Amino acid sequence: MTALTSPQTSTTTIDRALLRAASALDAFVAARVQRRATATPSAAIQHDASRTQAQALGAIGIMPR
């Protein structure tokens, strides 16, 4: 996050707009990261799990579908 800490700093309209835009972008990125962290496993992970299961079935003599 960006913060202006100096009490003598005067902010212009452009500065405030840029800070608002940066804050909105931070919120968007944080929401996206949180959503991706709780997402279901990807297709590659599911494929690996089904391959592992097929190999286990093949090891005991059962032909996988």
N, C-alpha and C positions, 0 to 999 in steps of 0.2 A: 504494500500500500504506500501511497505517496502522501506525505504530510508536509505542510509548511510550518516550521517550528519557530522561525524568527518573528518576534512581535512587530518588527519594523518593516516587514515585507508587505508591500502593497500588491494586491492581486488585481489583474485586469480581467475583463470579461472573457478574453481568450484563455487566460490561465484557469479560470474557474470552469470553463467549458472543457478544457483538456483534462482537468482533474475529475470532472463528472464522467467523462468518457472512459478514463482509466479505471474509475471505480466500477462502472458498468461492465467493463471488460473483465475485471477481476471477479466480479460476481458471476458472470457467464462461465468463465473458465473453472471456477470453484464448483459450480453446479454440474458442469460437464464431467469433471474429474470424479465427483461423488457418484454421479449416475453410472459412469464406466466402472467404478470400483464395485458396484453392486449388480453389475450386468451378469446375465447367464453365461455359462462357458461358451467359448467360440466353437465354430464348426470343426476347427482343427483339433481341439481338445476332445470333442465328442468322437471324432474319427479315431483318434488314438485309443480312446477307451473301448470302442467297438473292435478295433484291431487286436487289442490286448485280450479281450474276451474271446475272440475267434481263435487266437493262438492257444489260449488255455483249453478251449474245447477240443482243438485239434490234438493237443498233447495227450488227452485222455481217450482219443479215438473217436470222438464225435465230430462229424463233418459239419462245419458251420454253414449257415445259409448264405 
